[in-house]
Amino acid sequence: MKIHKIIVLIISFYCLLNFSAWAEVFVHKKDIQSAWKFTQSNGPFHTVPIIHNNQVIALPKGGQIVSVALDSGKKLWSKNYEKGIWERSLSVGKESVYYGTKDKQLCALDAKTGHNIWCVFLPKNMQRAVIERHNKIYVVTAELGPGLDGDKTKGGSIYAINSNSGDIIWHKKTNNYAMQSPIIKGDTLYVAGSYDDPSVDIDEGGPVSIIALDADHGNKKWQFFSEDGFIKTLYATDNFLAFVGYQDFISGLDVHTGRLLWRRDSGNWVPAISGYQDTLYYGSANTKVHAWNISNGETLWEYNIKKGSFNYTLDAPIKVGNYLFFLSQRGGLFILNAQTGKPIIHRNTGLVAHIGLATNGKWVVIGDSMGIIHAYDVSQLLQNN
């Protein structure tokens, strides 16, 4: 499939998620009440609210960044930007909140107060979350993406930026016109994105690459090329890296060489993957939740969500301690045993959401399709189980 067709599919799917009326068919009568909820705006959440210390920091579509108290939902501060903020750019470091504006700025706020720290203009828009390491943040810019009308033959860039001042430390150009948020493991930065290759014409997928860089200086270690299309997420250990793309496959690479070690059918469409040590977790559209060994792609366990078709995971499951948390398409809040996949909790929230949940193991936070933040006390859920 040609690149422009893939872009159309991505944008079409993105638009489809905005029709909350369509999603109403998934709502069941709720059997749990939230501990608190906070109404931010009428816009849906397309990025998961972030739990940071004793705060929840969130940004719905077309809204403003807001911080509320984790234990009560009381508003602490908010930040608006007249020209708009890319909602998927919201991220939080140790002490700062980072976001990208629709006039090509990257900005940092004090996480406790919401006060401005710095802003820096970049040549292109930053639509993805940054990652912070020591006194640096790593940023990717995009040539194409939702709301952008760029040239697919031109690539975005990767930046290392001083987190205290906003000064650029190093900058590398790529041929990837759109990139996912980078991840870092050890001293290696991994960035994945799509690039243009007119010679590639396949029914599913498209040309993508994963670049491994020295995090301190930006020197390229290796680059892996694939036709899996639109890489969604990466997960890395000291020895292995796994990724899932537009095609229904998950692949494992050797992080030292970039060599493909295994590639396995995921069973159906996968929104994202996550991991802990050598275990990968993901949910697929066949309603199954999986745990795989990242070294060889072998199955460790499977769990089937038993509430009918289309009731699959939103985003990737999140492991905290011995628990694995996820939200399903029909608003089901699940907690599994992360080692065995055996169910511990399944409760109906009654919510319509476009994205998954956030959790620190004590609280679960969900941003719904109406711009409302809901919080659930995990200890109460376990007590009432």
SVG drawing of the C-alpha trace seen along z (x, -y; Angstrom):
<svg xmlns="http://www.w3.org/2000/svg" viewBox="-27 -33 56 53">
<polyline fill="none" stroke="black" stroke-width="0.4" points="0.0,0.0 1.4,-3.4 2.3,-5.9 -0.5,-8.3 -3.0,-5.5 -1.6,-4.6 -1.8,-8.3 -5.4,-8.4 -6.2,-5.3 -4.5,-6.7 -6.3,-10.0 -9.6,-8.3 -9.2,-6.1 -8.2,-9.1 -11.3,-10.9 -13.5,-7.9 -12.4,-7.9 -13.9,-11.4 -17.5,-10.1 -18.4,-9.4 -21.9,-8.4 -20.4,-5.5 -18.6,-4.4 -21.8,-4.5 -22.6,-1.0 -19.8,0.3 -21.2,-1.2 -22.6,1.2 -24.3,0.2 -21.5,-0.7 -21.0,1.2 -18.3,-0.9 -18.3,-4.6 -15.2,-6.8 -13.6,-8.2 -13.7,-11.6 -14.0,-13.1 -13.0,-16.4 -14.5,-18.0 -11.8,-19.6 -13.6,-20.3 -16.0,-18.9 -13.1,-17.5 -12.1,-13.9 -8.9,-12.6 -6.5,-11.2 -3.6,-11.0 -3.7,-9.3 -3.6,-11.6 -0.3,-11.4 0.1,-10.5 3.0,-12.5 3.7,-12.3 0.5,-13.6 -0.9,-15.1 -2.8,-14.1 -1.7,-16.2 -3.9,-16.0 -4.7,-17.6 -7.8,-16.8 -8.3,-17.7 -8.7,-21.4 -8.4,-22.1 -5.8,-23.3 -3.2,-21.5 -4.6,-21.0 -3.2,-19.6 -5.5,-18.2 -4.7,-16.6 -4.5,-12.8 -6.3,-12.2 -9.2,-14.6 -9.5,-15.9 -9.1,-19.4 -7.7,-21.7 -4.1,-22.9 -3.3,-24.8 -4.0,-25.1 -2.1,-26.3 -3.7,-27.6 -2.0,-28.5 -4.0,-30.6 -2.5,-29.1 -3.1,-25.5 -1.1,-22.6 -0.6,-19.2 -2.3,-17.0 0.0,-14.0 3.0,-16.1 2.2,-16.3 4.9,-14.6 6.3,-14.9 9.8,-14.6 11.1,-14.7 10.1,-18.2 8.8,-19.7 5.9,-19.4 6.7,-19.5 4.5,-20.3 4.6,-21.3 2.6,-24.2 1.0,-24.6 3.4,-27.4 6.4,-25.1 7.5,-25.8 8.7,-23.3 7.9,-24.6 8.6,-23.5 6.5,-24.3 7.1,-23.8 5.1,-20.6 4.2,-21.9 3.0,-25.4 2.4,-25.4 4.7,-28.4 6.7,-28.9 10.3,-27.8 11.3,-28.2 10.1,-27.9 12.2,-27.3 11.2,-27.5 12.0,-24.5 12.0,-24.4 9.2,-21.9 6.3,-20.9 6.8,-18.6 3.7,-16.4 5.0,-13.6 5.9,-13.3 9.5,-13.8 11.6,-11.6 13.8,-13.0 17.1,-11.5 19.4,-13.2 19.6,-16.9 18.5,-16.2 15.2,-15.7 15.0,-14.0 12.5,-15.4 11.3,-14.4 9.8,-16.7 7.4,-15.8 7.0,-16.8 3.6,-15.0 1.0,-14.2 -2.5,-15.1 -3.0,-18.8 0.2,-19.0 0.4,-19.4 4.1,-18.7 6.2,-17.0 6.6,-13.2 9.9,-13.3 11.4,-15.4 12.2,-14.1 11.9,-15.3 14.7,-15.7 15.9,-14.3 17.0,-16.8 18.8,-16.5 17.9,-19.6 19.1,-20.8 16.1,-20.3 17.0,-23.3 17.5,-25.9 16.0,-24.7 19.4,-25.0 20.0,-22.5 22.8,-20.0 22.8,-18.1 20.5,-17.6 20.2,-14.9 18.2,-14.9 16.4,-11.7 14.5,-10.6 11.5,-9.7 8.7,-12.2 6.8,-11.1 8.2,-9.6 6.9,-8.1 8.1,-9.3 11.7,-8.1 12.5,-5.5 15.8,-5.2 17.5,-2.2 21.0,-2.5 23.0,-4.8 21.0,-4.1 18.2,-6.2 15.7,-4.5 13.5,-6.4 11.1,-4.8 9.2,-6.4 7.9,-6.2 9.8,-7.3 9.0,-7.7 10.0,-5.1 8.0,-5.3 9.3,-1.8 7.4,-0.2 3.9,0.7 2.3,3.3 -1.2,4.0 -0.5,3.6 2.2,1.6 4.8,-0.7 8.5,-1.6 9.6,-2.4 12.9,-2.4 14.2,-2.2 17.3,-4.2 19.6,-3.5 21.7,-6.4 24.2,-7.2 22.2,-9.2 25.0,-11.4 26.2,-12.5 23.6,-11.4 26.0,-9.1 24.1,-6.4 24.8,-2.9 22.5,-1.1 19.3,-1.5 16.8,1.2 14.5,1.1 11.1,2.7 7.8,2.6 5.6,3.2 4.2,-0.3 3.4,-3.0 5.3,-1.8 3.1,-2.3 5.4,-1.5 8.8,-0.2 10.0,1.6 13.6,2.3 15.7,4.3 19.5,4.4 19.6,7.1 16.4,7.0 14.0,4.5 10.4,5.3 8.1,3.2 4.6,3.4 3.6,1.7 0.6,1.3 0.8,5.0 -0.4,7.5 3.1,8.6 5.4,8.1 9.1,8.3 12.2,8.7 15.7,7.2 19.1,7.6 19.9,4.2 23.6,4.6 23.4,5.1 19.9,4.2 19.5,7.7 16.0,9.2 15.7,12.2 12.0,13.1 8.8,11.9 5.5,13.3 1.8,12.8 0.1,10.9 -3.3,12.6 -5.1,9.4 -4.8,5.6 -2.7,4.3 -2.9,0.8 0.4,0.8 2.9,3.0 4.5,2.6 6.9,4.6 8.7,5.4 12.1,7.0 12.0,9.8 8.2,10.0 6.1,8.2 2.4,7.4 -0.2,6.5 -3.9,6.9 -5.2,7.7 -8.5,7.1 -9.5,10.7 -10.1,9.9 -7.0,11.7 -4.3,10.3 -0.9,11.8 2.4,12.1 5.4,13.1 9.1,13.6 10.9,10.8 14.0,12.9 12.2,15.3 8.5,14.3 7.2,17.4 3.9,17.2 4.0,17.2 0.2,16.9 -3.0,15.6 -6.2,14.2 -9.4,13.9 -11.8,11.0 -15.2,12.7 -17.6,9.8 -18.1,10.3 -16.4,9.0 -14.6,5.7 -14.1,5.7 -10.3,5.5 -7.7,3.5 -7.3,-0.3 -3.5,-0.9 -1.1,1.6 -1.6,3.1 0.4,1.5 2.4,3.6 2.7,2.3 4.0,4.8 2.3,8.1 -0.7,6.6 -1.4,5.9 -3.9,3.1 -5.9,2.3 -9.1,0.7 -11.3,2.4 -13.3,0.9 -16.5,1.5 -15.3,-0.4 -14.2,2.6 -11.4,2.0 -9.3,5.2 -6.6,6.2 -4.7,9.5 -2.0,11.4 1.0,10.3 2.8,13.6 0.0,15.9 -2.6,13.9 -5.3,15.0 -8.0,12.4 -8.2,10.6 -10.7,7.8 -13.2,6.9 -15.5,4.0 -17.6,2.0 -16.9,-1.8 -19.7,-2.8 -17.2,-5.1 -16.5,-5.7 -12.8,-6.2 -10.6,-6.5 -7.4,-5.7 -6.2,-3.5 -5.7,-4.2 -2.9,-5.5 -2.0,-3.9 0.6,-4.0 -0.7,-0.9 -2.7,-2.9 -4.9,-4.9 -6.3,-4.3 -7.0,-7.4 -9.1,-7.5 -9.8,-10.4 -13.0,-9.8 -14.5,-10.9 -16.3,-13.8 -13.2,-15.4 -13.8,-14.2 -11.1,-12.7 -12.2,-9.8 -10.1,-8.3 -10.5,-5.0 -8.9,-3.9 -7.3,-0.5 -7.4,0.5 -11.2,0.0 -11.5,2.1 -9.5,4.9 -11.4,4.7 -14.7,4.9 -13.7,7.7"/>
</svg>
